[in-house]
Amino acid sequence: MVNNQFPPDFIWGAATASYQIEGAVGEGGRLPSVWDTFSATPGRVLNGDTGENACDHYHLYETDIQLMLELGIKHYRFSIAWPRIIPNGRGAVNQAGIDFYKRLVDSLLNHGITPHATLFHWDSPQALEDLYGSWRSREMAQDFADYVAVVVSQLGDQITHWMTINEIPCFTHLGYQVNTVPPHAPGTIVSRPKEVWQTSHHALLAHGLGVQAIRANSPVPCTISLVDNCAVTVPIAETPEHILAAKKAFHLCGQNGGITVPALTGSYSPALLELLGNEAPDILPGDLEIIHQPLDQLGLNIYSATYVRASDNQMGFEFLGLPKGYPRMNMPWLNIVPECIYWGIRHISETLNRADLPILITESGCAAEDELNQKVEVIDTDRIMYLRQHFNSAHRAIAEGYPLKGYFVWSLMDNFEWAWGYQRRFGLIYVDYPTQKRIPKASFQWYAECIRQNRVV
């Protein structure tokens, strides 16, 4: 592939999530999610921001689809809000919620855009938190599967690309903390690490039961993915010893050994279980078979990575901290490590031995300090720099034969950035929140040109 050309069937898209863009939290029969409760709690979200209005996509989706057409994407990844479909988390189905997504998907299809629907992107029903503590309970997995069955039976004639759950570590390991207030919703303090690992185990069960529910309820053939944000290990230099170190380290980086590894291989990483000892989660007979469902593809959300080098310690590797002046985008964790895309893909294929699994980058992008200039433009050359390097990393993976099939930029537009509220902007489109005016940024025009030429420009 000369000149950074991508394969002719490469998927270029953009991604969003329900709570971050929809607003209309009290409309159409929707009841509160844990994020409504969390963001309304003083001191939890920057500036007291909530998702109450967000980008008002609930009412302005037609406008947003016009912008997608202008961008040139033929694929759009969004999420469905569980509290819109089954407001109490279990029990009565809310037809108005289903109808909203039917309108959205109809409009996408009428404009030649393929919908890719994520069934859970963190906004679980507050009612289930009140009932049994959300992910602390195994019941959550079955309630999720029941919700999935409803959505897929109602929308499965229009949506044929399903993603079960988005980023398990973020709503489990960042939402439940031992004897300290967690940084993320629903903000539950627990007494030991085992309880935290139990929440991610229940989320894995929810994914597995969700896959089964999709297959049982889809009226037409469909593709099913898990969306994982594995922690990527990058060798400090691509020599055999450092590459081996990065592969060894992958199992113990972040929560990989207890989330990515069991989902894709059917067993927890032995190295992690040894490390956890008595703090490992309770795994019941049959759990791993449920968790390890056949997938049609894997979604990877990748923004950054951790450098690793070979070491003569017991493990054979060491994680390397970053120097003080290391470049990053406008988030404390958003260190610029473009090789993260290539190595994330390569680890799935080689380190976990899943070269059979087609991969989509389902999120990758950056927060930048976007400002409107006097001409009412956002000249975000820093975001273009970030995306260009990451697209090149993706191109390298394809050129070396790894099965990367598509790339969804995060995000289509600025939105409610969780605990950072509206202060951090990830969008290709600038949103002026008081007026809800949309202003495509310089990165929007640049990405449109990449899509038009099907290469990195």
N, C-alpha and C positions, 0 to 999 in steps of 0.2 A: 504494500500500500504506500504509494509514493505521496509526498506532499501532504501528509497528515489527513488523507482521505479516510473516511469511515466506511464500513460496508454499506451497500445500497439499502439494506433493510434495517439499518441501525435506528433504534427508537430514541428520538430526542423529545424530552418532555419537561414539565415543571410540576412541582408538588405543593400541596397545602394540607392543612388539618382543620377539622370542623371547629373546635373551640377557638382556634386562633383567628379564624376569618368570619364565621357565620354571624355572630351577634344574635339578636332576636332570641335571647335565652328564655324569655317567658312566653314566646309565641308558638302557635300551632300545637299546643298540648305538651310541649317539652317541659320536663321538670328538672330541678337542679342536678348538676354533676358535681363530683368532688372538687372540680376546679372552680365552679361558681362559689362554693363554700370557702375554699382556700383563698381565692383572690379577694373575697369580701372580708377576710379576717385581717384586721389592722396589722401592719408591719410585715406581712408575708410577701407582698408584691410591690416592687418599686413604685413610688408615687401613688400607691393605693389604686393602681390601675386594675380593671377587671375585663373579662371578655364580654361584658354585657352588650356592647355595640360592635366591638372589633372592627371589621371592614364592612359590616352590614351586607355581607355576601348573600345572606338569606334573601334579601330583597334585590340586590344588585348583580346577581349571578349572570344575567344576560349581558350586562356591561363587561363583566370580567371575561366572558366567553369571546366577546368581540376582540378584547385585547389578546386573548390566546391566539385568535386567528391572525391578528397583526404580527404576533411573535412568530407564527409559523409552526407551532407545535401541533402534532397530530395525536399526542398522548398526554393525558392529564391525570395525575394521581391526587386523590382527595380522600378524606375519611368520612365515615358515617357516624353520626352521634347516637350512641346507644340510648341516651335519655330522650331523644326524639322518637325513637322507634318503640321502646318499651320503657316508658317514663319511670316506672318503679323498679326497673331492673329485671323484674320477673312478672309474669301475669299479663295484664291487658295490653294489647297491641294498639298503638296510636296511629290510625290511618293517615292523619294529617302529616305526620312525620314521614311516612312512606311516600306520600304524594309529593312532598317537597323534593325528595331525591329522584322521584320519577320525572318531575319537571326538569330538574338539573340534567339528568342523564339524557332525556329526550333532546334537550337543546344541544348538548355536546354531540350526540350522534347526528343530529340534523346538520351540524356544521362540520362533520367529518372528523371529529375528535374522539378517540377511543378512551372510554373511562377505565381507570384502574382504581378500584375501591379498597381502601383499608378499613377493616371492620372495627378496629379499636386503636385509637390514638390518644389514650390517656384519660378521656373524659367519661369515666364510669359513673353510673347513677349514684347519687348521694344516698338514695334509699338503701342500697346494698351495704354502704359503709355503716349506716345506722343499724342495719339488721344484723350483720355478722362481721363487720370490719374489713370489707372488701377482700383484698388478696391474701389476708391472713387465713381465710377459710377456703377449703376445697370446694365448697358450694359455689364459689365464684366461677370455677371452671365450667360447671354444668349450666349455670345461668347464662354464661357467655355463649355456650354452644346452642342453647335454646334461642337466644337472640339471633345468632348467626343463621339458624334454620329459618327464622321468620324473614330476615332480610333477603336471603338467597332465594327462597321460594317466591318472594314478591318481586324481586328485581333481577333475578337470574336470567330472564329472557333478554334483558338489555345489557347487563354487565357480565362479561365473560372473563375478566381479569380480577381475581380476588387476592387480597393480602390479609392475613388473619390479624396479626398484632404488630404494633410498631414499637420497637426498642424496649424490650422487656427490662433491661437494667434500670432505665430511667424512672419507671413508675414503681419499681420494687426496691432496688438497692439505693435509689436516691429518695424514695418516699418513706422508707422505714429505716430508722437508725437506732443504734444501741445507746440508751441513756443520754441522748442528745437530740435536739430538735432537727428533723430532717430538712434539707434544703428545698424539698419538692413536695407537691401534694401526694397523698392526702395528709402527710405530715404526722405520721404515727411513731411514737417512741416505743421501742420494744426493749426487752431485757437482755437478749443475747443474740449473737450472730446467726445461730440456727434459725431463729424466727424470721430473720431477713431472707436467708436462703430458702426458707419455706415459701415465702411469697413468690419468689421467682420460679420455684418448682410448680406452684399452683398456676402461674401464668403459662408455663410450658404445657401443663395439662390442658389449659384453656385453648392454647394453640392447637394441640393434637385433636381434641374433641371438636374444635372449630373446623379443622380440615375435614374430619369425618362428616360433619354437618353440611359443609359445602357440597361434598361429593354426593351425599344422600339427597340433597334438595335442589341442586342445579338442574333446570329443565333442559339445558343444552351442555355440550362439552365446554369445559372452562379450564383456565390455568390458575394454580394456587401457589402462593408464596408466603413465606415468613419474612418480615422485615426486621433485620438484625443490625444493631450498631456494635459489632464486635470491636474490641480494642485492637488496633493494628500495631504490630511490631515491625519496625523497619531496621535492617542491619545498618550499622554506622558506615560500613563500606561493603560493597558486594563482592566479598571474598568468600571462599567456601566455609571458613570457620565462623565468620560473622553471620552468614546466611543460616547456617545450622543453628547458631545461637538464637536467631530471631524466630526460627521454627520451634525450637524447644520452649522459648519464652511465651509463645502465642497462647498456650494452654493456661498459663498463670497470669496473663495480662488482663486487667479489668475483671469481668465476670465470665470471660470466654469459656473456661473449663466447666462451668455449671449452667451455661445457657446455650451458647453456640454449639459447643461440642455435643451435648446430649441431643439437641434438636436435629443435628445433621449426622450423628453416628450411632445414636441409640444408647449411649452410656456416658455418664459423667467422667470427666478426666480423672484417671487414677491419681495423678500428681496433685490435683485439687482436693480430692477426697482425703488423701493422706495429710495434706496441709490442714484441712478443716477438722479432722478427727471427730470429736463428739459434737462439733458445731455443724456437721453436714446435715442437710434436710432429711426428713423421713421420706423414704421412697417405697411406696407400697408395691406388692407384686402386680405386674401388669402396667404400672405407670410408664415405664420406659418404652413399652410397645405403643402406648397411646401417644407419647411425646414424639416418637420417631416415625412420623407419618411420611409417606412418599410425597415429595414436592415436585412441582413442574419447573420452578425456578426459585432463586433466592434473591431477596432484595437486601442490598447493603447500604446503610446510611453511614457515610464516611466523610469526616471533616478534617481530621488531624491524625497523629500517630505518636508512638513512643519509640525512641531510638534504643537499640540494643547492641551490645557487643559481646564477643566471646570472653569467657572468664575462666580462671582455673579454680573457681569455687565449686562446691558440691553440685550445683545445678548446671554449671557449664555456661552460664550467661549472666549478664547483669543489665538491669534497666538503667538508662542514663537520664539524669535530670537535664533540664535545658539551662543554658547560661542566662544571666539576667537580661542581656540585650537581645535575646532571640526574637525574631520578628513574629508578630501575631496580628490577627485582625481584631475587630472591636468586641471581643469577648475574652474573659480571662483564660479560657481553655483553648481558644482557637489559634493554636500555633500553626504556622505555615509549613506543612510537611507534604509537598505535592506527591511524593512517592507513596503516600498512604493509599491512594486508589489502586495502583499497581500491586502493592504488597497485600492489600486486603483481599483482592481477587485471587492472587497467587496462593495465599494461605488456605483459602477454601478449597481450591483445586488440588494443591500439593500437600500442605501440612495436615489437612483433614481428609485427604484422599477422596475428594468429591468433584473430580474433574468432569463427572457426568452432569453436573448441575449448572444449567445456564444462570447467569448472574445479571441483575439489573442494579445499577447505582440508583437507589430510590430516593436518596437525598444527598446532596453535596452543594455547599455554597458558603457564604460568609456574611457576617454582620460587618458593615462599614459605617463610618461616621458621615452619613449622607446629609448633604445640605443643598437647599435650593439656591441657585445663583440668581443674579438680577434678571436673567432671561427666563426664569422659572424652569431651569433644567437641573438635573442631578448628573454631574460628570464624575461618575464613580470608576475612575481608571484603576483604583485599587482592587475593586471587585473583578474587573476584567482581567487584571494580572493574576488574581487568585484562580479564577475559572480557567484561564488559558493554560496555566501550569497543570491543573488537575485534569483537564481534557487531554493534554499531552500524555499524562500518566495513564489515562484510560486507553489512549491510542496505542501506547507501548504494550499494554496487556493484550490487546487484540492482535497486534503485530506478532506477538510471541505465541499466539495460538490459544490464549485463555478465553473461556466462553462468555465474554461480556457482550450483552445484547442491547443495552440501552442505558440512558443517563437522564435522570430527572433532577433538574436544578432546584435547590431549595433557596428561595421560594418564589412562586409567581409574583407575590406582592408582599410589601411590609405587613406585619400583623402583630397580634398579641404574643409577645415572646416570653410566655410563661412567667417565671418569677422576675424577669426583667421588664415586664409590662410593655409599654410602647416605645421605650427609650432605645432599644436595639433594633436595627432594621436589616433584614435579610433579603428584601425583595428585589426583583428585577423592575418592579413598578413601585414608585413612591406613592404612599397613601397620605394625603392630608386629612388627618382624622376628624377635625371639626367640620369639614365640608364634605368628606368622603370622596374628594376629587382624586382621580388616579393620574399619575404622571410617569410615563415610561422613562427609565433612566438610560444613561449611555450604555450600560451593560445589556439592557433589553435589546437595543439596536445591534450591538455587537453579537449577542447570542442569536438573534434573528439571521444574521449574516452567516454564522457558523452552520445553522440549520439549512439555510438556502444552498450553501456550497457543500454541505455534508463533510466539513473538515474544520480543523482549528484555524481560525483566521487571526 
